[in-house]
């Protein structure tokens, strides 16, 4: 009987930890979706791709440098 109580406690504890981590992850995703990103170059690859990270929400994006330069002067008509 004592073992069942310990197992039950462990299960509840780990379920709680997992739920909290999922909530943190969901909150970070919501923050990143609502952010107006300010990307800074972190790493440049030999094939022309660049890894950039947002200084506000830590969103990471990897794109070719031509894509980054093409979106810089986008005009909506």
Residue, then its C-alpha position, 0 to 999 in steps of 0.5 A: x500500500x505504501x508503494x502505491x502512494x509513492x507511485x501515485x505521488x511520482x506520477x502526479x508530480x511528473x504530470x504537473x512538471x510536464x504540464x508546466x513545461x508545455x504551458x511555457x512552450x505554448x506561451x513562448x510560441x504565442x509571444x513569437x507569433x505576436x512579435x514584430x521581429x528584429x533579427x540579428x545575424x548569428x551565423x553565416x553558412x558557406x552556401x549563402x544561408x544565414x541564421x538569424x535570431x530575434x532580439x525580442x523573442x528569441x525566434x530563430x530563422x534560417x533563410x538564404x541571404x537573398x530572401x532576407x534582402x528581398x523582404x527588406x524592401x517589400x512594398x505593398x500596393 
